[in-house]
């Protein structure tokens, strides 16, 4: 790691020997402390997560060994929970999605080996306009797209007589509620306007004394 002096000079502050050959890296915030963290994949497809402390120093917290050839890595919120996820593509034809837990740890959410493609680059972008990040892969002269079909998660917490609902700001989903879960056709669209915060809809709604259920539905 090199810290810039602001005058065109740099100072080496950290050396982390992860590979004898090249690799790829991406920068994000894995634990919500506003410090830059790193995801690094080396030439043997070992994936390293390094947490930064804001001074230019980093600590390796997790290693994943894909036992394949090297590849590329990208960071973004794949599942819409507001936490950084990591996507890794390798020259051994594998694509892996690591869902961030928000504390610097990750869970393997998706893993696929096609056996045909040798991926050299991966990027995240909403290619079909539905608000979800899709996976764009480069293999030689071919570009492939994996469309994100993750269903949105509806999070909530109770505050006195109110419920705070949080869900991804993805297109095409409607928030509905009912007080009678067992009776059909009692779901009504929630008309209260949510607030957009960090690419998520946030809505605080009164629940009074009645038991109430909420769901996201795609009409």
Rosetta blueprint (number, residue, H / E / L):
1 X L
2 X E
3 X E
4 X E
5 X L
6 X L
7 X L
8 X L
9 X L
10 X E
11 X E
12 X E
13 X L
14 X L
15 X L
16 X L
17 X L
18 X L
19 X L
20 X L
21 X L
22 X L
23 X E
24 X E
25 X E
26 X E
27 X E
28 X E
29 X L
30 X L
31 X L
32 X L
33 X L
34 X L
35 X L
36 X L
37 X E
38 X E
39 X E
40 X E
41 X E
42 X E
43 X L
44 X L
45 X L
46 X E
47 X E
48 X E
49 X E
50 X E
51 X E
52 X E
53 X L
54 X L
55 X L
56 X L
57 X L
58 X E
59 X E
60 X E
61 X E
62 X E
63 X E
64 X E
65 X E
66 X L
67 X L
68 X L
69 X L
70 X L
71 X E
72 X E
73 X E
74 X E
75 X E
76 X E
77 X L
78 X L
79 X L
80 X L
81 X L
82 X L
83 X L
84 X L
85 X E
86 X E
87 X E
88 X E
89 X E
90 X E
91 X L
92 X L
93 X L
94 X E
95 X E
96 X E
97 X E
98 X E
99 X E
100 X E
101 X L
102 X L
103 X L
104 X L
105 X L
106 X E
107 X E
108 X E
109 X E
110 X E
111 X E
112 X E
113 X E
114 X L
115 X L
116 X L
117 X L
118 X L
119 X L
120 X L
121 X E
122 X E
123 X E
124 X E
125 X E
126 X L
127 X L
128 X L
129 X L
130 X L
131 X L
132 X L
133 X L
134 X E
135 X E
136 X E
137 X E
138 X E
139 X E
140 X L
141 X L
142 X E
143 X E
144 X E
145 X E
146 X E
147 X L
148 X L
149 X L
150 X L
151 X L
152 X L
153 X L
154 X L
155 X E
156 X E
157 X E
158 X E
159 X E
160 X L
161 X L
162 X E
163 X E
164 X E
165 X E
166 X E
167 X E
168 X E
169 X L
170 X L
171 X L
172 X L
173 X L
174 X E
175 X E
176 X E
177 X E
178 X E
179 X L
180 X L
181 X L
182 X L
183 X L
184 X L
185 X L
186 X L
187 X L
188 X E
189 X E
190 X L
191 X L
192 X L
193 X L
194 X L
195 X E
196 X E
197 X E
198 X L
199 X L
200 X E
201 X E
202 X E
203 X E
204 X E
205 X E
206 X E
207 X L
208 X L
209 X L
210 X L
211 X L
212 X L
213 X E
214 X E
215 X E
216 X E
217 X E
218 X L
219 X L
